[in-house]
Every structure is written in structure tokens, then in C-alpha cells.
Amino acid sequence: MVKCFNFEGSHYAVFQHLPLTLNNIVYSPPYPTELELAAALAQIVKGLKYLASC
């Protein structure tokens, strides 16, 4: 989250730019595919490898 603020009784949150629309999020499947899980796991392993090298 970049910023959080209140204006005229409403709360707002500002996030960094994401290359997708709200429609993409609403109509996405509730569970990740095997390919999406593999991509996430690859990023986790890469991060752990980096931490282990410090």
C-alpha cells in the first residue's frame, strides 16, 4: 500500500500500479492453477536462495 487516507467520511487506499483490471480479479478462478503455483514457488525458492547467500 502506498498511501491510506480519509476524505469526507470515506476511507481510501492507494496501491502501486498493477497491470490488470478489477474485472480480471473478480472473474479469476478462486484457486491458482498448477502453473501459477509453480511460478509462486519459484519466486519463493529464489528468495530463500538469496537469503541463504547473505
C-alpha positions in Angstrom: 0.0 0.0 0.0 1.4 3.4 -1.0 -1.0 5.6 1.0 -4.1 5.4 3.1 -6.4 8.4 3.8 -9.9 9.6 4.8 -11.9 12.1 2.8 -15.4 13.3 3.6 -16.1 10.2 5.7 -14.8 7.6 3.2 -11.6 5.6 3.5 -9.3 5.2 0.6 -6.2 3.1 -0.1 -3.7 3.8 -2.8 -1.7 0.9 -4.2 1.2 0.7 -6.7 0.2 0.2 -10.4 -1.0 -3.3 -11.2 -1.2 -4.3 -14.9 -4.7 -5.7 -14.6 -8.2 -4.5 -14.1 -10.7 -5.1 -11.3 -12.6 -7.3 -13.8 -9.6 -9.6 -14.0 -9.7 -10.0 -10.2 -13.4 -10.5 -10.0 -13.6 -13.2 -12.7 -10.4 -15.0 -11.8 -10.7 -18.6 -10.6 -10.8 -19.0 -6.8 -7.8 -21.2 -6.7 -4.5 -20.8 -8.6 -3.6 -23.2 -11.4 -0.6 -25.5 -11.2 1.4 -23.1 -13.4 0.6 -20.2 -11.1 1.6 -22.2 -8.1 4.9 -23.2 -9.8 5.6 -19.6 -10.6 5.0 -18.5 -7.0 7.1 -21.4 -5.6 9.9 -20.4 -8.0 9.9 -16.9 -6.6 9.9 -18.2 -3.0 12.9 -20.5 -3.7 14.8 -17.7 -5.4 14.2 -15.5 -2.3 15.3 -18.3 0.0 18.4 -18.8 -2.1 19.2 -15.1 -1.9 18.7 -15.1 1.9 21.0 -18.2 2.3 23.8 -16.5 0.4 23.9 -13.5 2.8 
